[in-house]
Amino acid sequence: MEIAAFQQLMADLYGEKDRERGIPATVAWLAEEVGELAQAVRKGDHAAQLHELGDVLAWLASLASQLGLSLEDAARRYVTDPPM
């Protein structure tokens, strides 16, 4: 799946609810999911890692949409001007 299509899918599925929740709460949920991913990585549980990676991507897509930003544009920086 293309990153823009994923961001649009998340907006279609959860956009209204996410906008009602607001940006500060979305950031908090994203941070919680990153913590859960870190736990899964430490435990070496591949199924949980995959699950939590998906959750992190979903919340990141939600945040980007609420901010009016494109994940594709954010990723493009690594193609055109990667930090070294």
Kinemage of the C-alpha trace (Angstrom):
@kinemage 1
@onewidth
@group {chain A} dominant
@subgroup {mainchain}
@vectorlist {calphas} color= white
{ca met a 1} P 0.000 0.000 0.000
{ca glu a 2} L 1.247 3.466 -0.858
{ca ile a 3} L 1.792 5.782 2.083
{ca ala a 4} L -0.670 8.407 0.796
{ca ala a 5} L -3.333 5.737 0.317
{ca phe a 6} L -2.753 4.520 3.878
{ca gln a 7} L -3.073 8.052 5.248
{ca gln a 8} L -6.323 8.486 3.309
{ca leu a 9} L -7.640 5.135 4.562
{ca met a 10} L -6.984 6.164 8.161
{ca ala a 11} L -8.724 9.500 7.510
{ca asp a 12} L -11.712 7.712 5.991
{ca leu a 13} L -11.958 5.198 8.833
{ca tyr a 14} L -11.129 7.370 11.839
{ca gly a 15} L -10.837 10.991 10.698
{ca glu a 16} L -14.019 12.354 12.222
{ca lys a 17} L -13.413 10.690 15.590
{ca asp a 18} L -9.732 11.710 15.564
{ca arg a 19} L -10.574 15.358 14.823
{ca glu a 20} L -13.055 15.356 17.716
{ca arg a 21} L -10.345 13.902 19.984
{ca gly a 22} L -7.945 16.643 18.888
{ca ile a 23} L -4.234 16.968 18.296
{ca pro a 24} L -3.001 16.845 21.930
{ca ala a 25} L -4.875 13.593 22.583
{ca thr a 26} L -3.673 12.145 19.286
{ca val a 27} L -0.074 12.916 20.229
{ca ala a 28} L -0.661 11.192 23.582
{ca trp a 29} L -2.080 8.100 21.871
{ca leu a 30} L 0.843 8.045 19.432
{ca ala a 31} L 3.309 8.237 22.317
{ca glu a 32} L 1.510 5.393 24.098
{ca glu a 33} L 1.692 3.238 20.971
{ca val a 34} L 5.415 3.963 20.577
{ca gly a 35} L 5.848 2.780 24.172
{ca glu a 36} L 3.937 -0.411 23.405
{ca leu a 37} L 6.140 -0.944 20.341
{ca ala a 38} L 9.242 -0.506 22.495
{ca gln a 39} L 7.938 -3.149 24.896
{ca ala a 40} L 7.255 -5.566 22.050
{ca val a 41} L 10.762 -5.004 20.684
{ca arg a 42} L 12.334 -5.637 24.090
{ca lys a 43} L 10.334 -8.841 24.491
{ca gly a 44} L 11.250 -10.047 20.994
{ca asp a 45} L 7.604 -10.816 20.195
{ca his a 46} L 7.412 -10.513 16.401
{ca ala a 47} L 3.613 -10.714 16.218
{ca ala a 48} L 3.274 -7.945 18.805
{ca gln a 49} L 5.947 -5.889 17.027
{ca leu a 50} L 4.016 -6.071 13.758
{ca his a 51} L 0.765 -5.181 15.528
{ca glu a 52} L 2.300 -2.195 17.327
{ca leu a 53} L 4.083 -0.956 14.181
{ca gly a 54} L 0.663 -0.831 12.526
{ca asp a 55} L -0.773 1.092 15.466
{ca val a 56} L 2.096 3.592 15.387
{ca leu a 57} L 1.612 4.107 11.647
{ca ala a 58} L -2.129 4.590 12.087
{ca trp a 59} L -1.722 7.212 14.820
{ca leu a 60} L 1.057 8.943 12.887
{ca ala a 61} L -1.208 9.117 9.832
{ca ser a 62} L -3.989 10.550 11.985
{ca leu a 63} L -1.695 13.190 13.423
{ca ala a 64} L -0.389 14.159 9.990
{ca ser a 65} L -3.927 14.547 8.671
{ca gln a 66} L -5.008 16.653 11.635
{ca leu a 67} L -1.979 18.878 11.076
{ca gly a 68} L -2.833 19.186 7.379
{ca leu a 69} L 0.409 17.474 6.409
{ca ser a 70} L 1.243 14.619 4.084
{ca leu a 71} L 3.221 11.615 5.284
{ca glu a 72} L 4.375 11.240 1.693
{ca asp a 73} L 5.821 14.752 1.760
{ca ala a 74} L 7.478 14.041 5.116
{ca ala a 75} L 9.033 10.839 3.757
{ca arg a 76} L 10.199 12.576 0.576
{ca arg a 77} L 12.755 14.489 2.631
{ca tyr a 78} L 14.682 11.228 3.029
{ca val a 79} L 14.820 10.884 -0.733
{ca thr a 80} L 15.810 14.450 -1.572
{ca asp a 81} L 17.788 15.562 1.513
{ca pro a 82} L 18.428 12.726 3.972
{ca pro a 83} L 19.879 13.791 7.310
{ca met a 84} L 23.389 12.545 7.836
